[in-house]
Amino acid sequence: MPEYKTLSRTTGATVLTLVAVACAAGLADVLRRRRGRRMRASGVLEAPGAAETPETGGEHIPQGTGTVPRQRRTGPRAEAVRLTPAERDAFAVLVRRLSEED
C-alpha cells in the first residue's frame, strides 16, 4: 500500500461515504412520506385511517395528517412609556454625554 493511502485514511473515507449515503436515504424517505401525506390530505389518495361516515355525505376525512398547528402570536406586545418634556431633555443630555465618550 502506498504511503499516502494509510489504513486510517481509507477507513475514514469509507465511514464518511456510508454516513452520506445513510443521510441521503433518510432524507429521501422523509420527503417521500411527506409527499404521501399531502396527497392523502388533498384527497388524491385514500388515507389508511380515512373515515367515511353518513354525516359527511360519503366524504373521506383524513385522520391525523401530522401537521403542526400555526402559532397564534409572534411574541409579547411592545410596551410604550410616555415621557414628560423634562425626561426627554434628560435623556437627550445622557445620549450626548455617552456619544462624546467614544
C-alpha positions, -999 to +999 in steps of 0.1 A: +000+000+000+014+034-009+024+057+019-003+083+012-030+056+014-030+047+051-055+024+067-070+052+089-074+075+058-092+047+038-114+038+068-123+074+074-133+079+037-154+048+038-172+058+070-178+093+056-192+078+024-215+055+044-228+083+066-235+104+035-254+076+019-274+070+051-283+107+053-294+108+017-316+077+022-331+091+053-339+124+036-354+106+006-376+086+030-388+117+049-396+135+017-415+105+003-436+102+034-444+139+035-455+138-002-477+108+006-494+127+035-501+157+013-516+135-014-538+118+011-548+151+027-558+166-006-580+136-014-558+122-042-552+090-023-573+075+004-557+077+038-553+044+057-574+059+086-599+077+064-634+077+077-665+076+056-695+085+076-731+092+067-729+126+084-702+138+060-721+127+029-696+100+020-665+123+020-632+110+030-618+126+062-581+120+067-573+111+103-541+125+118-522+141+090-494+150+114-492+187+107-480+212+133-506+240+141-497+276+134-487+298+163-512+323+172-489+352+181-453+361+174-443+374+209-452+397+237-468+430+229-445+460+227-446+483+257-445+521+253-439+547+280-448+583+276-421+607+287-425+642+301-406+670+284-382+671+313-375+634+310-369+638+272-344+665+278-326+645+305-324+615+281-311+637+253-283+650+276-275+614+286-272+604+250-250+633+242-227+625+271-224+589+261-217+597+224-189+622+234-170+595+253-164+575+221 
